[in-house]
């Protein structure tokens, strides 16, 4: 999971982590701002103007809470995933 709440592909660190994970054959779930340039990302809010990043950070926390709730409602059967990070 890559969380880049306000930068996306604009920062070398986020872009490197994303491309390295994808290049290694991992499923990379990116959560970022709208229009951040990461394919198949969950996009939250527009690029934030504030230096406190309160809206974009809060939006990512809400997405994580919703994902956790969905996972709790529909967990994978125990032992059904040999390596959850590797593409099949």
VMD Tcl script that draws the C-alpha trace (Angstrom):
set ca {
  {0.00 0.00 0.00}
  {1.35 3.40 -0.99}
  {-0.03 6.46 0.73}
  {0.91 9.76 -0.85}
  {-1.88 12.00 0.33}
  {-0.88 15.12 -1.58}
  {1.92 14.35 -4.04}
  {1.50 11.12 -6.00}
  {3.98 10.81 -8.87}
  {5.38 14.30 -8.17}
  {7.78 13.07 -5.49}
  {10.70 10.80 -6.28}
  {10.10 8.68 -3.18}
  {6.43 7.93 -3.89}
  {7.06 7.31 -7.59}
  {10.06 5.06 -6.87}
  {8.16 3.00 -4.29}
  {5.23 2.62 -6.68}
  {7.31 1.61 -9.71}
  {9.60 -0.69 -7.72}
  {6.62 -2.52 -6.25}
  {4.91 -2.89 -9.60}
  {8.19 -3.93 -11.23}
  {8.63 -6.65 -8.60}
  {5.23 -8.08 -9.51}
  {3.44 -6.83 -6.41}
  {-0.09 -5.52 -6.24}
  {0.32 -1.87 -5.26}
  {-2.70 -0.11 -3.84}
  {-2.04 3.62 -4.05}
  {-4.11 6.15 -2.15}
  {-3.43 9.69 -3.28}
  {-4.92 13.01 -4.37}
  {-6.90 13.54 -7.56}
  {-4.80 13.65 -10.71}
  {-1.61 12.42 -9.02}
  {-0.52 10.29 -11.97}
  {-0.55 6.84 -10.33}
  {-2.45 4.26 -12.36}
  {-5.44 2.60 -10.69}
  {-5.01 4.69 -7.53}
  {-7.79 5.45 -5.11}
  {-8.03 9.22 -5.49}
  {-9.31 11.36 -2.63}
  {-9.37 15.16 -2.90}
  {-7.84 17.84 -5.10}
  {-4.22 18.87 -4.49}
  {-4.14 20.67 -1.19}
  {-3.03 24.30 -0.97}
  {-2.55 24.33 2.80}
  {0.85 23.41 4.24}
  {-0.86 21.53 7.06}
  {-2.39 19.02 4.60}
  {-5.35 18.54 6.94}
  {-7.97 17.76 4.28}
  {-5.86 15.37 2.19}
  {-4.50 13.56 5.25}
  {-7.98 13.20 6.76}
  {-9.30 11.92 3.42}
  {-6.67 9.15 3.34}
  {-7.57 8.15 6.90}
  {-11.23 7.87 5.86}
  {-10.31 5.67 2.88}
  {-8.21 3.42 5.15}
  {-11.10 3.14 7.62}
  {-13.51 2.21 4.83}
  {-11.09 -0.39 3.45}
  {-10.63 -1.90 6.91}
  {-14.40 -2.05 7.38}
  {-14.90 -3.73 4.02}
  {-12.13 -6.23 4.76}
  {-13.69 -7.02 8.12}
  {-17.04 -7.67 6.43}
  {-15.52 -9.90 3.72}
  {-12.24 -11.41 4.93}
  {-10.32 -13.88 2.79}
  {-10.72 -17.48 3.97}
  {-7.89 -18.51 6.30}
  {-5.01 -20.09 4.37}
  {-6.49 -19.19 0.96}
  {-3.73 -16.74 0.06}
  {-0.21 -18.17 -0.11}
  {1.50 -14.80 -0.73}
  {-0.96 -11.88 -0.76}
  {1.55 -9.49 -2.32}
  {2.43 -11.50 -5.42}
  {0.41 -11.35 -8.60}
  {-1.03 -14.71 -9.64}
}
mol new
graphics top color blue
foreach p $ca { graphics top sphere $p radius 0.5 }
foreach p [lrange $ca 0 end-1] q [lrange $ca 1 end] { graphics top cylinder $p $q radius 0.2 }
display resetview
